[in-house]
Amino acid sequence: MILIEHATVLTLDGERRILADGSVLVDGRDVVQVGPAASIRQGGPPTGLIDGRRRVVAPGFVDTTCTSPST
């Protein structure tokens, strides 16, 4: 698991909260937890730790533009 901690986190919850001191816990391709840094709890030590201070964690953006090959 990778823990991104103490970042500014833009959420996609119903209230569209912005967490000034937030953390995100990621397991493989899955976001496991998002919340205030003090509330994120994992079962053991993360395999990776990213200091998110002075960083913004935003929802993924997907480019859905498709182009067909030239004929």
Predicted model as a PDB file, atoms N, CA, C, CB and O in Angstrom, pLDDT in the B-factor column:
MODEL        1                                                                  
ATOM      1  N   MET A   1       0.838  -1.183   0.000  1.00 90.00           N  
ATOM      2  CA  MET A   1       0.000   0.000   0.000  1.00 90.00           C  
ATOM      3  C   MET A   1       0.881   1.244   0.000  1.00 90.00           C  
ATOM      4  CB  MET A   1      -0.953  -0.001   1.215  1.00 90.00           C  
ATOM      5  O   MET A   1       1.977   1.252   0.561  1.00 90.00           O  
ATOM      6  N   ILE A   2       0.386   2.269  -0.629  1.00 93.00           N  
ATOM      7  CA  ILE A   2       1.079   3.557  -0.687  1.00 93.00           C  
ATOM      8  C   ILE A   2       0.225   4.592   0.045  1.00 93.00           C  
ATOM      9  CB  ILE A   2       1.351   3.996  -2.175  1.00 93.00           C  
ATOM     10  O   ILE A   2      -0.982   4.694  -0.180  1.00 93.00           O  
ATOM     11  N   LEU A   3       0.865   5.344   0.910  1.00 94.00           N  
ATOM     12  CA  LEU A   3       0.182   6.398   1.648  1.00 94.00           C  
ATOM     13  C   LEU A   3       0.712   7.753   1.193  1.00 94.00           C  
ATOM     14  CB  LEU A   3       0.370   6.216   3.178  1.00 94.00           C  
ATOM     15  O   LEU A   3       1.907   8.034   1.283  1.00 94.00           O  
ATOM     16  N   ILE A   4      -0.195   8.579   0.707  1.00 95.00           N  
ATOM     17  CA  ILE A   4       0.127   9.974   0.376  1.00 95.00           C  
ATOM     18  C   ILE A   4      -0.420  10.780   1.543  1.00 95.00           C  
ATOM     19  CB  ILE A   4      -0.498  10.443  -1.041  1.00 95.00           C  
ATOM     20  O   ILE A   4      -1.628  10.800   1.779  1.00 95.00           O  
ATOM     21  N   GLU A   5       0.469  11.445   2.272  1.00 95.00           N  
ATOM     22  CA  GLU A   5      -0.008  12.107   3.487  1.00 95.00           C  
ATOM     23  C   GLU A   5       0.291  13.596   3.511  1.00 95.00           C  
ATOM     24  CB  GLU A   5       0.604  11.461   4.695  1.00 95.00           C  
ATOM     25  O   GLU A   5       1.252  14.075   2.908  1.00 95.00           O  
ATOM     26  N   HIS A   6      -0.562  14.305   4.223  1.00 96.00           N  
ATOM     27  CA  HIS A   6      -0.429  15.747   4.470  1.00 96.00           C  
ATOM     28  C   HIS A   6      -0.508  16.586   3.188  1.00 96.00           C  
ATOM     29  CB  HIS A   6       0.886  16.025   5.171  1.00 96.00           C  
ATOM     30  O   HIS A   6       0.175  17.603   3.069  1.00 96.00           O  
ATOM     31  N   ALA A   7      -1.325  16.168   2.252  1.00 97.00           N  
ATOM     32  CA  ALA A   7      -1.514  16.909   0.999  1.00 97.00           C  
ATOM     33  C   ALA A   7      -2.830  17.686   1.059  1.00 97.00           C  
ATOM     34  CB  ALA A   7      -1.502  15.943  -0.227  1.00 97.00           C  
ATOM     35  O   ALA A   7      -3.659  17.460   1.940  1.00 97.00           O  
ATOM     36  N   THR A   8      -3.002  18.591   0.120  1.00 97.00           N  
ATOM     37  CA  THR A   8      -4.315  19.184  -0.100  1.00 97.00           C  
ATOM     38  C   THR A   8      -5.056  18.206  -0.998  1.00 97.00           C  
ATOM     39  CB  THR A   8      -4.225  20.641  -0.744  1.00 97.00           C  
ATOM     40  O   THR A   8      -4.626  17.947  -2.121  1.00 97.00           O  
ATOM     41  N   VAL A   9      -6.165  17.662  -0.513  1.00 95.00           N  
ATOM     42  CA  VAL A   9      -6.889  16.619  -1.238  1.00 95.00           C  
ATOM     43  C   VAL A   9      -8.229  17.169  -1.711  1.00 95.00           C  
ATOM     44  CB  VAL A   9      -7.096  15.362  -0.348  1.00 95.00           C  
ATOM     45  O   VAL A   9      -9.025  17.658  -0.910  1.00 95.00           O  
ATOM     46  N   LEU A  10      -8.472  17.086  -3.016  1.00 93.00           N  
ATOM     47  CA  LEU A  10      -9.766  17.450  -3.593  1.00 93.00           C  
ATOM     48  C   LEU A  10     -10.604  16.185  -3.638  1.00 93.00           C  
ATOM     49  CB  LEU A  10      -9.613  18.093  -5.028  1.00 93.00           C  
ATOM     50  O   LEU A  10     -10.213  15.201  -4.266  1.00 93.00           O  
ATOM     51  N   THR A  11     -11.753  16.206  -2.976  1.00 88.00           N  
ATOM     52  CA  THR A  11     -12.577  15.000  -2.914  1.00 88.00           C  
ATOM     53  C   THR A  11     -13.691  15.039  -3.955  1.00 88.00           C  
ATOM     54  CB  THR A  11     -13.173  14.836  -1.514  1.00 88.00           C  
ATOM     55  O   THR A  11     -14.008  16.083  -4.525  1.00 88.00           O  
ATOM     56  N   LEU A  12     -14.262  13.882  -4.179  1.00 80.00           N  
ATOM     57  CA  LEU A  12     -15.431  13.778  -5.055  1.00 80.00           C  
ATOM     58  C   LEU A  12     -16.673  13.406  -4.255  1.00 80.00           C  
ATOM     59  CB  LEU A  12     -15.184  12.739  -6.163  1.00 80.00           C  
ATOM     60  O   LEU A  12     -17.638  12.880  -4.809  1.00 80.00           O  
ATOM     61  N   ASP A  13     -16.651  13.678  -2.954  1.00 83.00           N  
ATOM     62  CA  ASP A  13     -17.826  13.355  -2.160  1.00 83.00           C  
ATOM     63  C   ASP A  13     -18.952  14.349  -2.449  1.00 83.00           C  
ATOM     64  CB  ASP A  13     -17.480  13.353  -0.660  1.00 83.00           C  
ATOM     65  O   ASP A  13     -18.760  15.322  -3.178  1.00 83.00           O  
ATOM     66  N   GLY A  14     -20.091  14.101  -1.888  1.00 87.00           N  
ATOM     67  CA  GLY A  14     -21.263  14.928  -2.146  1.00 87.00           C  
ATOM     68  C   GLY A  14     -21.088  16.388  -1.782  1.00 87.00           C  
ATOM     69  O   GLY A  14     -21.738  17.260  -2.356  1.00 87.00           O  
ATOM     70  N   GLU A  15     -20.218  16.653  -0.836  1.00 90.00           N  
ATOM     71  CA  GLU A  15     -19.988  18.029  -0.385  1.00 90.00           C  
ATOM     72  C   GLU A  15     -18.835  18.707  -1.115  1.00 90.00           C  
ATOM     73  CB  GLU A  15     -19.716  18.044   1.099  1.00 90.00           C  
ATOM     74  O   GLU A  15     -18.589  19.897  -0.920  1.00 90.00           O  
ATOM     75  N   ARG A  16     -18.119  17.943  -1.967  1.00 87.00           N  
ATOM     76  CA  ARG A  16     -16.961  18.465  -2.718  1.00 87.00           C  
ATOM     77  C   ARG A  16     -15.947  19.124  -1.774  1.00 87.00           C  
ATOM     78  CB  ARG A  16     -17.426  19.487  -3.790  1.00 87.00           C  
ATOM     79  O   ARG A  16     -15.473  20.233  -2.018  1.00 87.00           O  
ATOM     80  N   ARG A  17     -15.631  18.407  -0.690  1.00 91.00           N  
ATOM     81  CA  ARG A  17     -14.716  18.945   0.323  1.00 91.00           C  
ATOM     82  C   ARG A  17     -13.296  19.084  -0.236  1.00 91.00           C  
ATOM     83  CB  ARG A  17     -14.705  18.038   1.572  1.00 91.00           C  
ATOM     84  O   ARG A  17     -12.877  18.336  -1.119  1.00 91.00           O  
ATOM     85  N   ILE A  18     -12.586  20.047   0.298  1.00 95.00           N  
ATOM     86  CA  ILE A  18     -11.157  20.204   0.052  1.00 95.00           C  
ATOM     87  C   ILE A  18     -10.488  20.033   1.404  1.00 95.00           C  
ATOM     88  CB  ILE A  18     -10.807  21.607  -0.615  1.00 95.00           C  
ATOM     89  O   ILE A  18     -10.729  20.813   2.326  1.00 95.00           O  
ATOM     90  N   LEU A  19      -9.652  19.017   1.523  1.00 96.00           N  
ATOM     91  CA  LEU A  19      -8.980  18.719   2.780  1.00 96.00           C  
ATOM     92  C   LEU A  19      -7.600  19.347   2.759  1.00 96.00           C  
ATOM     93  CB  LEU A  19      -8.888  17.192   3.020  1.00 96.00           C  
ATOM     94  O   LEU A  19      -6.741  18.935   1.979  1.00 96.00           O  
ATOM     95  N   ALA A  20      -7.378  20.339   3.605  1.00 96.00           N  
ATOM     96  CA  ALA A  20      -6.100  21.053   3.613  1.00 96.00           C  
ATOM     97  C   ALA A  20      -4.967  20.171   4.118  1.00 96.00           C  
ATOM     98  CB  ALA A  20      -6.200  22.307   4.472  1.00 96.00           C  
ATOM     99  O   ALA A  20      -3.828  20.325   3.677  1.00 96.00           O  
ATOM    100  N   ASP A  21      -5.253  19.251   5.033  1.00 97.00           N  
ATOM    101  CA  ASP A  21      -4.257  18.308   5.541  1.00 97.00           C  
ATOM    102  C   ASP A  21      -4.849  16.916   5.407  1.00 97.00           C  
ATOM    103  CB  ASP A  21      -3.857  18.622   7.037  1.00 97.00           C  
ATOM    104  O   ASP A  21      -5.233  16.286   6.393  1.00 97.00           O  
ATOM    105  N   GLY A  22      -4.916  16.448   4.164  1.00 96.00           N  
ATOM    106  CA  GLY A  22      -5.546  15.167   3.893  1.00 96.00           C  
ATOM    107  C   GLY A  22      -4.546  14.103   3.500  1.00 96.00           C  
ATOM    108  O   GLY A  22      -3.389  14.388   3.188  1.00 96.00           O  
ATOM    109  N   SER A  23      -5.021  12.866   3.523  1.00 95.00           N  
ATOM    110  CA  SER A  23      -4.205  11.741   3.103  1.00 95.00           C  
ATOM    111  C   SER A  23      -5.035  10.805   2.243  1.00 95.00           C  
ATOM    112  CB  SER A  23      -3.627  10.995   4.318  1.00 95.00           C  
ATOM    113  O   SER A  23      -6.262  10.769   2.335  1.00 95.00           O  
ATOM    114  N   VAL A  24      -4.335  10.047   1.401  1.00 94.00           N  
ATOM    115  CA  VAL A  24      -4.966   9.063   0.523  1.00 94.00           C  
ATOM    116  C   VAL A  24      -4.169   7.770   0.650  1.00 94.00           C  
ATOM    117  CB  VAL A  24      -5.021   9.563  -0.975  1.00 94.00           C  
ATOM    118  O   VAL A  24      -2.945   7.768   0.517  1.00 94.00           O  
ATOM    119  N   LEU A  25      -4.872   6.674   0.907  1.00 93.00           N  
ATOM    120  CA  LEU A  25      -4.246   5.362   0.999  1.00 93.00           C  
ATOM    121  C   LEU A  25      -4.628   4.575  -0.240  1.00 93.00           C  
ATOM    122  CB  LEU A  25      -4.675   4.610   2.300  1.00 93.00           C  
ATOM    123  O   LEU A  25      -5.810   4.415  -0.545  1.00 93.00           O  
ATOM    124  N   VAL A  26      -3.616   4.080  -0.960  1.00 92.00           N  
ATOM    125  CA  VAL A  26      -3.832   3.381  -2.228  1.00 92.00           C  
ATOM    126  C   VAL A  26      -3.287   1.966  -2.110  1.00 92.00           C  
ATOM    127  CB  VAL A  26      -3.155   4.137  -3.411  1.00 92.00           C  
ATOM    128  O   VAL A  26      -2.170   1.756  -1.636  1.00 92.00           O  
ATOM    129  N   ASP A  27      -4.091   0.994  -2.548  1.00 90.00           N  
ATOM    130  CA  ASP A  27      -3.670  -0.400  -2.572  1.00 90.00           C  
ATOM    131  C   ASP A  27      -3.751  -0.872  -4.021  1.00 90.00           C  
ATOM    132  CB  ASP A  27      -4.558  -1.294  -1.620  1.00 90.00           C  
ATOM    133  O   ASP A  27      -4.836  -1.147  -4.534  1.00 90.00           O  
ATOM    134  N   GLY A  28      -2.600  -0.963  -4.670  1.00 89.00           N  
ATOM    135  CA  GLY A  28      -2.587  -1.334  -6.089  1.00 89.00           C  
ATOM    136  C   GLY A  28      -3.247  -0.248  -6.914  1.00 89.00           C  
ATOM    137  O   GLY A  28      -2.771   0.887  -6.950  1.00 89.00           O  
ATOM    138  N   ARG A  29      -4.347  -0.593  -7.579  1.00 85.00           N  
ATOM    139  CA  ARG A  29      -5.085   0.384  -8.389  1.00 85.00           C  
ATOM    140  C   ARG A  29      -6.279   0.965  -7.654  1.00 85.00           C  
ATOM    141  CB  ARG A  29      -5.551  -0.254  -9.676  1.00 85.00           C  
ATOM    142  O   ARG A  29      -7.018   1.775  -8.213  1.00 85.00           O  
ATOM    143  N   ASP A  30      -6.476   0.557  -6.398  1.00 88.00           N  
ATOM    144  CA  ASP A  30      -7.662   0.959  -5.649  1.00 88.00           C  
ATOM    145  C   ASP A  30      -7.343   2.015  -4.594  1.00 88.00           C  
ATOM    146  CB  ASP A  30      -8.294  -0.253  -4.988  1.00 88.00           C  
ATOM    147  O   ASP A  30      -6.365   1.897  -3.855  1.00 88.00           O  
ATOM    148  N   VAL A  31      -8.179   3.041  -4.539  1.00 88.00           N  
ATOM    149  CA  VAL A  31      -8.105   4.015  -3.453  1.00 88.00           C  
ATOM    150  C   VAL A  31      -8.872   3.400  -2.288  1.00 88.00           C  
ATOM    151  CB  VAL A  31      -8.699   5.437  -3.874  1.00 88.00           C  
ATOM    152  O   VAL A  31     -10.070   3.136  -2.395  1.00 88.00           O  
ATOM    153  N   VAL A  32      -8.180   3.176  -1.183  1.00 89.00           N  
ATOM    154  CA  VAL A  32      -8.765   2.491  -0.039  1.00 89.00           C  
ATOM    155  C   VAL A  32      -9.407   3.470   0.935  1.00 89.00           C  
ATOM    156  CB  VAL A  32      -7.708   1.669   0.674  1.00 89.00           C  
ATOM    157  O   VAL A  32     -10.510   3.231   1.426  1.00 89.00           O  
ATOM    158  N   GLN A  33      -8.711   4.578   1.214  1.00 91.00           N  
ATOM    159  CA  GLN A  33      -9.231   5.582   2.147  1.00 91.00           C  
ATOM    160  C   GLN A  33      -8.825   6.973   1.686  1.00 91.00           C  
ATOM    161  CB  GLN A  33      -8.720   5.319   3.585  1.00 91.00           C  
ATOM    162  O   GLN A  33      -7.757   7.179   1.110  1.00 91.00           O  
ATOM    163  N   VAL A  34      -9.715   7.917   1.960  1.00 91.00           N  
ATOM    164  CA  VAL A  34      -9.441   9.337   1.734  1.00 91.00           C  
ATOM    165  C   VAL A  34     -10.009  10.074   2.928  1.00 91.00           C  
ATOM    166  CB  VAL A  34     -10.064   9.860   0.373  1.00 91.00           C  
ATOM    167  O   VAL A  34     -11.145   9.823   3.331  1.00 91.00           O  
ATOM    168  N   GLY A  35      -9.237  10.975   3.496  1.00 92.00           N  
ATOM    169  CA  GLY A  35      -9.755  11.728   4.628  1.00 92.00           C  
ATOM    170  C   GLY A  35      -8.702  12.607   5.249  1.00 92.00           C  
ATOM    171  O   GLY A  35      -7.583  12.709   4.746  1.00 92.00           O  
ATOM    172  N   PRO A  36      -9.068  13.249   6.359  1.00 94.00           N  
ATOM    173  CA  PRO A  36      -8.073  14.048   7.078  1.00 94.00           C  
ATOM    174  C   PRO A  36      -6.887  13.158   7.453  1.00 94.00           C  
ATOM    175  CB  PRO A  36      -8.695  14.703   8.351  1.00 94.00           C  
ATOM    176  O   PRO A  36      -7.071  11.983   7.771  1.00 94.00           O  
ATOM    177  N   ALA A  37      -5.686  13.705   7.418  1.00 93.00           N  
ATOM    178  CA  ALA A  37      -4.472  12.922   7.637  1.00 93.00           C  
ATOM    179  C   ALA A  37      -4.529  12.118   8.939  1.00 93.00           C  
ATOM    180  CB  ALA A  37      -3.260  13.840   7.654  1.00 93.00           C  
ATOM    181  O   ALA A  37      -4.091  10.968   8.973  1.00 93.00           O  
ATOM    182  N   ALA A  38      -5.055  12.700   9.986  1.00 90.00           N  
ATOM    183  CA  ALA A  38      -5.084  12.022  11.283  1.00 90.00           C  
ATOM    184  C   ALA A  38      -6.051  10.835  11.310  1.00 90.00           C  
ATOM    185  CB  ALA A  38      -5.464  13.009  12.367  1.00 90.00           C  
ATOM    186  O   ALA A  38      -5.957   9.992  12.202  1.00 90.00           O  
ATOM    187  N   SER A  39      -6.979  10.754  10.346  1.00 90.00           N  
ATOM    188  CA  SER A  39      -7.996   9.699  10.399  1.00 90.00           C  
ATOM    189  C   SER A  39      -7.662   8.485   9.527  1.00 90.00           C  
ATOM    190  CB  SER A  39      -9.328  10.263   9.975  1.00 90.00           C  
ATOM    191  O   SER A  39      -8.362   7.474   9.598  1.00 90.00           O  
ATOM    192  N   ILE A  40      -6.632   8.559   8.725  1.00 88.00           N  
ATOM    193  CA  ILE A  40      -6.291   7.446   7.833  1.00 88.00           C  
ATOM    194  C   ILE A  40      -5.549   6.385   8.628  1.00 88.00           C  
ATOM    195  CB  ILE A  40      -5.432   7.930   6.626  1.00 88.00           C  
ATOM    196  O   ILE A  40      -4.531   6.665   9.261  1.00 88.00           O  
ATOM    197  N   ARG A  41      -6.073   5.156   8.588  1.00 77.00           N  
ATOM    198  CA  ARG A  41      -5.467   4.047   9.323  1.00 77.00           C  
ATOM    199  C   ARG A  41      -5.279   2.873   8.372  1.00 77.00           C  
ATOM    200  CB  ARG A  41      -6.343   3.636  10.548  1.00 77.00           C  
ATOM    201  O   ARG A  41      -6.205   2.479   7.662  1.00 77.00           O  
ATOM    202  N   GLN A  42      -4.100   2.332   8.365  1.00 69.00           N  
ATOM    203  CA  GLN A  42      -3.839   1.153   7.561  1.00 69.00           C  
ATOM    204  C   GLN A  42      -3.519  -0.013   8.492  1.00 69.00           C  
ATOM    205  CB  GLN A  42      -2.679   1.406   6.557  1.00 69.00           C  
ATOM    206  O   GLN A  42      -3.192   0.188   9.662  1.00 69.00           O  
ATOM    207  N   GLY A  43      -3.614  -1.231   7.965  1.00 74.00           N  
ATOM    208  CA  GLY A  43      -3.378  -2.412   8.778  1.00 74.00           C  
ATOM    209  C   GLY A  43      -1.928  -2.577   9.210  1.00 74.00           C  
ATOM    210  O   GLY A  43      -1.666  -3.169  10.258  1.00 74.00           O  
ATOM    211  N   GLY A  44      -1.012  -2.085   8.452  1.00 77.00           N  
ATOM    212  CA  GLY A  44       0.409  -2.191   8.763  1.00 77.00           C  
ATOM    213  C   GLY A  44       1.131  -1.030   8.123  1.00 77.00           C  
ATOM    214  O   GLY A  44       0.501  -0.131   7.566  1.00 77.00           O  
ATOM    215  N   PRO A  45       2.441  -1.044   8.198  1.00 81.00           N  
ATOM    216  CA  PRO A  45       3.184   0.059   7.577  1.00 81.00           C  
ATOM    217  C   PRO A  45       3.026   0.027   6.055  1.00 81.00           C  
ATOM    218  CB  PRO A  45       4.680  -0.014   7.960  1.00 81.00           C  
ATOM    219  O   PRO A  45       3.034  -1.048   5.454  1.00 81.00           O  
ATOM    220  N   PRO A  46       2.883   1.193   5.431  1.00 85.00           N  
ATOM    221  CA  PRO A  46       2.741   1.225   3.972  1.00 85.00           C  
ATOM    222  C   PRO A  46       4.057   0.823   3.305  1.00 85.00           C  
ATOM    223  CB  PRO A  46       2.303   2.635   3.494  1.00 85.00           C  
ATOM    224  O   PRO A  46       5.134   1.041   3.859  1.00 85.00           O  
ATOM    225  N   THR A  47       3.958   0.237   2.117  1.00 89.00           N  
ATOM    226  CA  THR A  47       5.168  -0.115   1.370  1.00 89.00           C  
ATOM    227  C   THR A  47       5.787   1.116   0.735  1.00 89.00           C  
ATOM    228  CB  THR A  47       4.853  -1.159   0.293  1.00 89.00           C  
ATOM    229  O   THR A  47       6.972   1.123   0.403  1.00 89.00           O  
ATOM    230  N   GLY A  48       4.985   2.155   0.567  1.00 92.00           N  
ATOM    231  CA  GLY A  48       5.474   3.418   0.032  1.00 92.00           C  
ATOM    232  C   GLY A  48       4.843   4.577   0.772  1.00 92.00           C  
ATOM    233  O   GLY A  48       3.672   4.523   1.148  1.00 92.00           O  
ATOM    234  N   LEU A  49       5.615   5.616   0.979  1.00 93.00           N  
ATOM    235  CA  LEU A  49       5.119   6.791   1.682  1.00 93.00           C  
ATOM    236  C   LEU A  49       5.511   8.019   0.874  1.00 93.00           C  
ATOM    237  CB  LEU A  49       5.682   6.868   3.140  1.00 93.00           C  
ATOM    238  O   LEU A  49       6.683   8.221   0.555  1.00 93.00           O  
ATOM    239  N   ILE A  50       4.510   8.840   0.545  1.00 95.00           N  
ATOM    240  CA  ILE A  50       4.750  10.058  -0.230  1.00 95.00           C  
ATOM    241  C   ILE A  50       4.368  11.249   0.634  1.00 95.00           C  
ATOM    242  CB  ILE A  50       3.942  10.055  -1.576  1.00 95.00           C  
ATOM    243  O   ILE A  50       3.243  11.340   1.127  1.00 95.00           O  
ATOM    244  N   ASP A  51       5.310  12.151   0.811  1.00 96.00           N  
ATOM    245  CA  ASP A  51       5.047  13.381   1.553  1.00 96.00           C  
ATOM    246  C   ASP A  51       4.322  14.338   0.613  1.00 96.00           C  
ATOM    247  CB  ASP A  51       6.378  14.020   2.109  1.00 96.00           C  
ATOM    248  O   ASP A  51       4.903  14.831  -0.354  1.00 96.00           O  
ATOM    249  N   GLY A  52       3.057  14.593   0.901  1.00 96.00           N  
ATOM    250  CA  GLY A  52       2.247  15.427   0.028  1.00 96.00           C  
ATOM    251  C   GLY A  52       2.239  16.900   0.390  1.00 96.00           C  
ATOM    252  O   GLY A  52       1.486  17.674  -0.202  1.00 96.00           O  
ATOM    253  N   ARG A  53       3.059  17.304   1.348  1.00 96.00           N  
ATOM    254  CA  ARG A  53       3.078  18.723   1.714  1.00 96.00           C  
ATOM    255  C   ARG A  53       3.396  19.559   0.479  1.00 96.00           C  
ATOM    256  CB  ARG A  53       4.117  18.996   2.844  1.00 96.00           C  
ATOM    257  O   ARG A  53       4.278  19.218  -0.309  1.00 96.00           O  
ATOM    258  N   ARG A  54       2.671  20.648   0.327  1.00 96.00           N  
ATOM    259  CA  ARG A  54       2.821  21.575  -0.804  1.00 96.00           C  
ATOM    260  C   ARG A  54       2.420  20.923  -2.135  1.00 96.00           C  
ATOM    261  CB  ARG A  54       4.270  22.073  -0.885  1.00 96.00           C  
ATOM    262  O   ARG A  54       2.848  21.358  -3.204  1.00 96.00           O  
ATOM    263  N   ARG A  55       1.584  19.862  -2.049  1.00 95.00           N  
ATOM    264  CA  ARG A  55       1.100  19.165  -3.238  1.00 95.00           C  
ATOM    265  C   ARG A  55      -0.419  19.077  -3.184  1.00 95.00           C  
ATOM    266  CB  ARG A  55       1.729  17.749  -3.349  1.00 95.00           C  
ATOM    267  O   ARG A  55      -1.018  19.182  -2.114  1.00 95.00           O  
ATOM    268  N   VAL A  56      -1.037  18.883  -4.347  1.00 94.00           N  
ATOM    269  CA  VAL A  56      -2.480  18.688  -4.440  1.00 94.00           C  
ATOM    270  C   VAL A  56      -2.735  17.296  -5.000  1.00 94.00           C  
ATOM    271  CB  VAL A  56      -3.150  19.787  -5.332  1.00 94.00           C  
ATOM    272  O   VAL A  56      -2.143  16.902  -6.004  1.00 94.00           O  
ATOM    273  N   VAL A  57      -3.624  16.553  -4.338  1.00 93.00           N  
ATOM    274  CA  VAL A  57      -4.064  15.256  -4.838  1.00 93.00           C  
ATOM    275  C   VAL A  57      -5.465  15.472  -5.379  1.00 93.00           C  
ATOM    276  CB  VAL A  57      -4.028  14.133  -3.715  1.00 93.00           C  
ATOM    277  O   VAL A  57      -6.375  15.861  -4.647  1.00 93.00           O  
ATOM    278  N   ALA A  58      -5.627  15.212  -6.682  1.00 89.00           N  
ATOM    279  CA  ALA A  58      -6.909  15.444  -7.351  1.00 89.00           C  
ATOM    280  C   ALA A  58      -7.410  14.138  -7.957  1.00 89.00           C  
ATOM    281  CB  ALA A  58      -6.775  16.539  -8.446  1.00 89.00           C  
ATOM    282  O   ALA A  58      -6.620  13.232  -8.220  1.00 89.00           O  
ATOM    283  N   PRO A  59      -8.710  14.037  -8.178  1.00 79.00           N  
ATOM    284  CA  PRO A  59      -9.254  12.849  -8.826  1.00 79.00           C  
ATOM    285  C   PRO A  59      -8.592  12.645 -10.191  1.00 79.00           C  
ATOM    286  CB  PRO A  59     -10.789  12.965  -8.979  1.00 79.00           C  
ATOM    287  O   PRO A  59      -8.140  13.600 -10.824  1.00 79.00           O  
ATOM    288  N   GLY A  60      -8.544  11.407 -10.625  1.00 70.00           N  
ATOM    289  CA  GLY A  60      -7.938  11.099 -11.920  1.00 70.00           C  
ATOM    290  C   GLY A  60      -8.709  11.717 -13.064  1.00 70.00           C  
ATOM    291  O   GLY A  60      -9.937  11.799 -13.042  1.00 70.00           O  
ATOM    292  N   PHE A  61      -7.981  12.139 -14.037  1.00 66.00           N  
ATOM    293  CA  PHE A  61      -8.589  12.690 -15.238  1.00 66.00           C  
ATOM    294  C   PHE A  61      -8.297  11.727 -16.383  1.00 66.00           C  
ATOM    295  CB  PHE A  61      -8.051  14.132 -15.549  1.00 66.00           C  
ATOM    296  O   PHE A  61      -7.154  11.315 -16.581  1.00 66.00           O  
ATOM    297  N   VAL A  62      -9.315  11.378 -17.120  1.00 61.00           N  
ATOM    298  CA  VAL A  62      -9.161  10.423 -18.207  1.00 61.00           C  
ATOM    299  C   VAL A  62      -9.398  11.144 -19.527  1.00 61.00           C  
ATOM    300  CB  VAL A  62     -10.137   9.222 -18.043  1.00 61.00           C  
ATOM    301  O   VAL A  62     -10.412  11.821 -19.702  1.00 61.00           O  
ATOM    302  N   ASP A  63      -8.468  10.996 -20.441  1.00 61.00           N  
ATOM    303  CA  ASP A  63      -8.613  11.574 -21.770  1.00 61.00           C  
ATOM    304  C   ASP A  63      -9.380  10.570 -22.624  1.00 61.00           C  
ATOM    305  CB  ASP A  63      -7.216  11.924 -22.408  1.00 61.00           C  
ATOM    306  O   ASP A  63      -8.857   9.513 -22.975  1.00 61.00           O  
ATOM    307  N   THR A  64     -10.611  10.907 -22.951  1.00 62.00           N  
ATOM    308  CA  THR A  64     -11.429   9.980 -23.731  1.00 62.00           C  
ATOM    309  C   THR A  64     -11.465  10.329 -25.212  1.00 62.00           C  
ATOM    310  CB  THR A  64     -12.834   9.954 -23.187  1.00 62.00           C  
ATOM    311  O   THR A  64     -12.280   9.801 -25.969  1.00 62.00           O  
ATOM    312  N   THR A  65     -10.564  11.231 -25.614  1.00 67.00           N  
ATOM    313  CA  THR A  65     -10.508  11.596 -27.026  1.00 67.00           C  
ATOM    314  C   THR A  65      -9.966  10.433 -27.821  1.00 67.00           C  
ATOM    315  CB  THR A  65      -9.642  12.851 -27.244  1.00 67.00           C  
ATOM    316  O   THR A  65      -8.915   9.880 -27.499  1.00 67.00           O  
ATOM    317  N   CYS A  66     -10.670  10.075 -28.832  1.00 64.00           N  
ATOM    318  CA  CYS A  66     -10.238   8.969 -29.696  1.00 64.00           C  
ATOM    319  C   CYS A  66     -10.044   9.503 -31.114  1.00 64.00           C  
ATOM    320  CB  CYS A  66     -11.279   7.793 -29.678  1.00 64.00           C  
ATOM    321  O   CYS A  66     -10.863  10.271 -31.620  1.00 64.00           O  
ATOM    322  N   THR A  67      -8.995   9.100 -31.718  1.00 64.00           N  
ATOM    323  CA  THR A  67      -8.776   9.470 -33.122  1.00 64.00           C  
ATOM    324  C   THR A  67      -8.642   8.198 -33.924  1.00 64.00           C  
ATOM    325  CB  THR A  67      -7.509  10.376 -33.294  1.00 64.00           C  
ATOM    326  O   THR A  67      -8.042   7.219 -33.478  1.00 64.00           O  
ATOM    327  N   SER A  68      -9.203   8.227 -35.100  1.00 63.00           N  
ATOM    328  CA  SER A  68      -9.060   7.052 -35.965  1.00 63.00           C  
ATOM    329  C   SER A  68      -7.799   7.199 -36.796  1.00 63.00           C  
ATOM    330  CB  SER A  68     -10.303   6.873 -36.883  1.00 63.00           C  
ATOM    331  O   SER A  68      -7.385   8.312 -37.121  1.00 63.00           O  
ATOM    332  N   PRO A  69      -7.200   6.088 -37.133  1.00 64.00           N  
ATOM    333  CA  PRO A  69      -5.981   6.159 -37.948  1.00 64.00           C  
ATOM    334  C   PRO A  69      -6.271   6.763 -39.314  1.00 64.00           C  
ATOM    335  CB  PRO A  69      -5.363   4.764 -38.114  1.00 64.00           C  
ATOM    336  O   PRO A  69      -7.369   6.627 -39.854  1.00 64.00           O  
ATOM    337  N   SER A  70      -5.275   7.425 -39.851  1.00 60.00           N  
ATOM    338  CA  SER A  70      -5.437   8.021 -41.184  1.00 60.00           C  
ATOM    339  C   SER A  70      -5.630   6.919 -42.214  1.00 60.00           C  
ATOM    340  CB  SER A  70      -4.210   8.902 -41.554  1.00 60.00           C  
ATOM    341  O   SER A  70      -4.969   5.881 -42.166  1.00 60.00           O  
ATOM    342  N   THR A  71      -6.537   7.156 -43.137  1.00 53.00           N  
ATOM    343  CA  THR A  71      -6.762   6.167 -44.201  1.00 53.00           C  
ATOM    344  C   THR A  71      -6.457   6.756 -45.538  1.00 53.00           C  
ATOM    345  CB  THR A  71      -8.190   5.651 -44.181  1.00 53.00           C  
ATOM    346  O   THR A  71      -6.586   6.076 -46.556  1.00 53.00           O  
TER     347      THR A  71                                                      
ENDMDL                                                                          
END                                                                             
